[in-house]
Amino acid sequence: MDAIVERVGGVDVGQATVVATVLVGGAHERAKKETRTFRTVTRELLELREWLVAKEVTHVALEGTGIYWRPV
């Protein structure tokens, strides 16, 4: 299978934490994976944003149950 997006993120939103994973890799290489956990306070949500921007993520998939995803 060919890679469509070279820099992608996945975010799982909970009540107290947000777990984010970034996959970086081209069509003919194994993707590198990095996962970080952030608390759901404003300062750490801004850190999450800065981390995704620094990793040059172009697409993000979000998973969250209930209403906890709204601040993110």
C-alpha positions as a printed NumPy array, in Angstrom:
array([[  0.   ,   0.   ,   0.   ],
       [  1.344,   3.447,  -0.869],
       [  1.398,   6.263,   1.682],
       [ -1.05 ,   9.031,   0.849],
       [ -0.144,  11.402,   3.677],
       [  3.471,  11.566,   4.827],
       [  2.852,  13.361,   8.149],
       [ -0.322,  12.389,   9.961],
       [ -1.543,  12.628,  13.532],
       [ -4.116,  10.773,  15.574],
       [ -5.648,  12.247,  18.713],
       [ -7.648,  10.363,  21.355],
       [ -9.478,  12.754,  23.652],
       [-10.457,  11.819,  27.185],
       [-11.726,  13.801,  30.148],
       [ -8.322,  14.361,  31.777],
       [ -5.821,  13.637,  28.986],
       [ -5.293,  13.789,  25.256],
       [ -3.07 ,  11.106,  23.732],
       [ -1.569,  12.063,  20.378],
       [  0.429,   9.952,  17.955],
       [  2.34 ,  11.211,  14.927],
       [  3.35 ,   8.963,  12.027],
       [  5.989,  10.284,   9.63 ],
       [  7.063,   8.341,   6.566],
       [  7.137,   8.385,   2.792],
       [  5.658,   5.932,   0.332],
       [  8.654,   3.575,   0.337],
       [  9.764,   3.686,   3.967],
       [  8.507,   2.455,   7.31 ],
       [  6.723,   5.232,   9.204],
       [  8.313,   6.542,  12.391],
       [  5.864,   6.705,  15.289],
       [  5.907,   9.046,  18.282],
       [  3.253,   9.242,  21.004],
       [  2.794,  11.877,  23.691],
       [  0.18 ,  12.49 ,  26.378],
       [ -1.109,  15.956,  27.262],
       [ -3.454,  17.085,  30.019],
       [ -6.65 ,  18.891,  29.027],
       [ -5.69 ,  22.27 ,  30.468],
       [ -5.242,  25.162,  28.055],
       [ -1.466,  25.373,  28.441],
       [ -0.987,  21.721,  27.51 ],
       [ -3.499,  21.863,  24.651],
       [ -1.396,  24.7  ,  23.231],
       [  1.693,  22.485,  23.689],
       [ -0.112,  19.77 ,  21.706],
       [ -0.719,  22.247,  18.908],
       [  2.917,  23.388,  18.936],
       [  4.113,  19.761,  18.853],
       [  1.931,  18.94 ,  15.832],
       [  3.112,  22.084,  14.024],
       [  6.766,  21.305,  14.838],
       [  6.299,  17.789,  13.399],
       [  4.806,  19.405,  10.256],
       [  1.633,  17.306,  10.552],
       [ -0.773,  18.07 ,   7.698],
       [ -3.747,  15.865,   8.665],
       [ -5.169,  14.825,  12.047],
       [ -7.826,  12.255,  12.906],
       [ -9.689,  12.866,  16.165],
       [-11.412,  10.277,  18.342],
       [-13.377,  11.212,  21.401],
       [-16.492,  10.097,  23.181],
       [-18.91 ,  12.384,  24.935],
       [-18.288,  16.141,  24.869],
       [-14.609,  16.113,  25.865],
       [-13.391,  16.748,  22.291],
       [-14.951,  20.229,  22.144],
       [-12.084,  22.202,  23.769],
       [ -9.554,  20.438,  21.54 ]])
